[in-house]
Amino acid sequence: MAISAQEVKKLRDMTGSGMMDCKKALAEADGDFDKAIEVLRKRGEKVAAKRGDKEANEGVVIAQVSEANDYGVVVRLSSETDFVAKNDDFVAFAQKIADIALAERPADLDALNKLPMEGQLTVGEKVTEMVGKINEKISVTSYEQLSAPLVAPYIHSGYRAGVLVALSKNDEAAFEAGRDVAMQVAAMKPIAVNKSGIDQATIDQELDIAIDLARQEGKPEAMLDKIGKGRLNKFFKENTLEAQAFVKADKQSVAQYLDSVEKGLKVTDFKHVALG
């Protein structure tokens, strides 16, 4: 099938791979972007995006927690341009929506949009009203919530990402550690707390990619399974929060760091919402 230049550019933006590599991968995958990403990875390409459509857009992400630090929300208000996103009124508007979410604890994004906001209007209606004022499409595109003995928040520079980290204990030391781990999530983008949080389909796919790559490298057939499992363990270490090297002290894993702060302190969950 014919592959357009626009499709090639889109895959390049998603993965960081070269234009010709992207064109060949799309052709092999019959235009399917997810399959094309897998083709690139099987060829040993370093792919920036592992899954999904990562088309960039602008906006503001707000993460905040309750006074008791046992509940938190992350809200993303999206815009078309960073000119709008950097406007103080837009940031303040996003903060008001996050305040409502924190106070009312809606079950999901649809419920958040239906909550009252200033007079007779709902959050969704106020967003529509804002669209009319700034003449640019905006919308609340993400809403996450988290409850735990302790929830620590982090907002990345310029409101470009928001993180919540749930911890097993609630005290001052745990809160400070939670902030550090939340920064870790923003920087290193883990996909799960530990390997038990990764679905079997993803594990099978990663093992298949690792074995296929080892075969292309000319490794002995009898060694492929062992090599594949070794590379799968590396995948777990790089992509699960507990196993990642702690960015502030890379001789420790995140799990080891938390245990050094307070015996038995663990991450139980996290939420990460980012622009782009």
C-alpha positions in Angstrom: 0.0 0.0 0.0 1.1 3.6 -0.6 2.5 5.3 2.5 2.1 9.1 2.7 4.8 11.5 3.8 2.5 12.7 6.5 2.2 9.1 7.9 5.9 8.7 7.8 6.4 12.0 9.7 3.8 10.9 12.3 5.6 7.7 13.0 8.9 9.5 13.2 7.4 11.9 15.7 6.0 9.0 17.7 9.3 7.0 17.7 12.3 9.2 16.9 13.4 6.7 14.2 14.7 7.7 10.8 12.4 8.7 8.0 13.3 5.7 5.7 13.1 3.3 8.6 9.6 4.6 9.4 8.5 4.3 5.8 9.7 0.7 5.5 8.1 -0.2 8.8 4.8 1.3 7.8 4.9 -0.5 4.5 5.6 -3.8 6.2 2.8 -3.2 8.7 0.3 -2.2 6.0 0.0 1.3 7.6 -0.8 0.0 11.1 1.1 2.3 13.5 1.2 -0.1 16.5 2.5 -2.9 14.3 5.0 -0.5 12.7 6.4 0.4 16.1 6.8 -3.3 16.8 8.6 -3.8 13.5 11.1 -1.0 14.4 11.7 -2.5 17.8 12.3 -6.0 16.3 14.9 -4.5 14.0 16.7 -3.1 17.1 15.6 0.5 16.5 15.6 2.7 19.7 12.0 3.7 19.9 11.0 6.6 22.0 7.3 5.7 22.2 6.4 2.1 23.1 2.7 2.3 22.5 -0.2 4.3 21.3 -0.6 7.5 19.3 1.6 10.2 20.9 0.5 13.2 18.9 1.6 16.3 20.8 -0.8 19.0 22.1 -0.5 21.7 24.7 -2.2 22.6 27.9 -1.8 22.5 31.7 -1.6 19.5 34.1 -2.4 20.1 37.8 -1.8 17.5 40.5 -2.8 18.2 44.1 -3.8 16.3 47.3 -6.1 16.7 50.2 -5.1 18.3 53.5 -4.7 14.8 55.1 -2.5 13.8 52.2 -4.7 10.6 51.7 -6.4 11.5 48.4 -5.2 13.3 45.3 -6.3 14.2 41.7 -4.6 15.0 38.5 -6.4 17.1 35.9 -5.2 18.0 32.4 -6.8 20.9 30.5 -5.6 20.8 26.9 -5.2 23.6 24.4 -4.1 23.9 20.8 -1.1 26.2 21.4 1.4 26.8 24.2 0.6 30.5 23.8 -2.8 29.8 25.4 -1.4 27.2 27.9 1.1 29.7 29.3 -1.6 32.4 29.9 -2.2 33.0 33.6 -5.9 33.0 33.2 -5.8 29.6 31.5 -3.6 28.2 34.3 -6.0 29.7 36.9 -9.0 28.1 35.1 -7.3 24.7 35.2 -6.6 25.1 38.9 -10.3 25.9 39.6 -11.3 22.7 37.8 -8.7 20.7 39.8 -10.0 22.3 43.0 -13.5 21.1 42.2 -12.2 17.6 41.4 -10.4 17.5 44.7 -13.4 18.7 46.7 -16.1 16.6 45.0 -14.1 13.5 44.0 -16.0 12.6 40.8 -15.8 9.0 39.7 -14.5 9.8 36.2 -13.9 12.5 33.6 -17.6 12.5 32.4 -18.7 13.1 36.0 -16.2 15.9 36.5 -17.5 17.7 33.4 -21.0 17.5 34.9 -20.1 19.1 38.2 -21.3 22.7 38.9 -18.8 25.5 38.4 -19.7 29.1 39.1 -23.4 29.7 39.1 -25.7 27.5 37.0 -23.0 26.3 34.6 -21.2 22.9 34.8 -17.4 22.4 34.3 -18.1 21.2 30.8 -20.2 24.3 30.0 -17.5 26.6 31.5 -14.9 25.0 29.2 -17.2 25.7 26.2 -17.6 29.3 27.4 -13.8 29.6 27.6 -13.5 28.3 24.0 -15.7 31.2 22.9 -13.5 33.7 24.8 -10.1 32.5 23.4 -11.3 31.2 20.0 -9.3 28.0 20.4 -10.3 24.5 21.1 -9.8 23.5 24.8 -11.0 20.5 26.8 -10.5 18.6 30.0 -8.8 15.5 28.5 -7.5 13.6 31.5 -8.6 13.1 35.1 -7.1 10.6 37.5 -7.6 10.1 41.2 -5.8 8.1 43.9 -6.6 7.2 47.5 -4.0 5.7 50.0 -2.6 6.1 53.5 -0.4 8.8 51.8 -0.6 10.4 48.4 2.3 12.6 47.3 2.0 15.0 44.4 4.4 16.5 41.9 3.9 19.0 39.0 6.7 19.1 36.5 8.1 22.4 35.3 5.7 24.5 33.3 2.7 22.3 34.3 3.7 19.9 31.6 3.1 16.8 33.7 1.5 15.8 37.0 2.1 12.8 39.1 0.5 11.2 42.2 2.3 8.5 44.1 0.5 6.3 46.7 2.5 5.1 49.7 1.8 2.5 52.4 2.5 4.8 55.3 1.6 8.4 56.2 4.2 10.5 58.0 6.6 13.4 57.2 9.5 11.2 56.1 7.2 9.2 53.8 5.7 12.3 52.3 9.2 13.7 51.4 10.2 10.3 50.0 6.9 10.2 48.0 7.7 13.6 46.4 11.1 12.2 45.3 9.5 9.1 43.9 6.8 11.3 42.1 9.7 13.2 40.4 11.1 9.8 39.5 7.9 8.9 37.7 7.8 12.1 35.8 11.5 11.7 34.7 11.6 7.9 34.0 8.0 7.2 33.0 7.6 3.7 34.4 4.6 1.7 33.1 3.8 -0.2 36.4 4.8 -0.3 40.1 6.4 -3.8 39.6 6.3 -6.6 37.0 3.0 -8.0 38.5 1.3 -4.8 37.2 2.3 -5.5 33.6 -0.3 -7.5 31.5 0.7 -10.8 30.1 0.2 -9.7 26.5 2.9 -7.0 27.0 5.3 -9.5 28.6 4.8 -12.0 25.8 5.3 -9.2 23.2 8.5 -8.0 24.9 9.9 -11.6 25.1 9.0 -12.2 21.4 10.9 -9.0 20.4 13.9 -9.9 22.6 14.2 -13.4 21.1 13.6 -12.2 17.5 16.3 -9.5 18.0 18.8 -12.1 19.4 18.1 -14.3 16.4 18.8 -11.5 14.0 22.1 -10.9 15.9 23.1 -14.4 15.1 22.9 -15.8 18.6 22.8 -19.7 18.9 19.3 -21.0 18.6 19.7 -23.0 21.8 20.5 -19.8 23.7 17.6 -17.6 22.4 15.2 -18.4 25.2 17.8 -17.6 27.9 18.9 -14.4 26.2 15.3 -13.4 25.7 14.4 -13.9 29.4 17.5 -11.9 30.3 16.4 -9.0 28.1 12.9 -9.3 29.5 14.3 -8.8 33.0 16.1 -5.7 31.8 12.8 -4.5 30.4 11.3 -4.9 33.9 14.2 -3.1 35.6 13.9 -0.2 33.2 10.1 0.1 33.1 8.8 -0.8 36.6 9.0 1.8 39.3 10.2 -0.3 42.2 13.1 -1.8 40.1 14.3 1.4 38.5 17.5 2.9 39.6 16.6 5.8 41.9 17.5 9.0 40.0 18.9 10.8 43.1 21.1 7.8 44.1 21.4 5.4 41.3 23.2 2.7 43.3 19.8 2.0 44.9 16.6 0.9 43.3 13.4 2.9 44.2 12.3 0.0 46.4 15.6 0.0 48.3 15.5 3.8 48.7 12.0 3.7 50.2 13.0 0.9 52.6 16.0 3.0 53.7 13.7 5.9 54.5 11.4 3.8 56.6 11.3 0.0 56.9 8.4 -1.5 55.0 7.6 1.8 53.1 6.3 0.9 49.7 4.7 2.4 46.6 1.2 0.9 46.1 0.2 2.8 43.0 0.9 5.9 40.9 -0.8 8.1 38.3 1.1 10.1 35.6 -0.5 12.5 33.2 1.7 14.5 30.8 1.4 16.7 27.7 2.5 15.4 24.4 
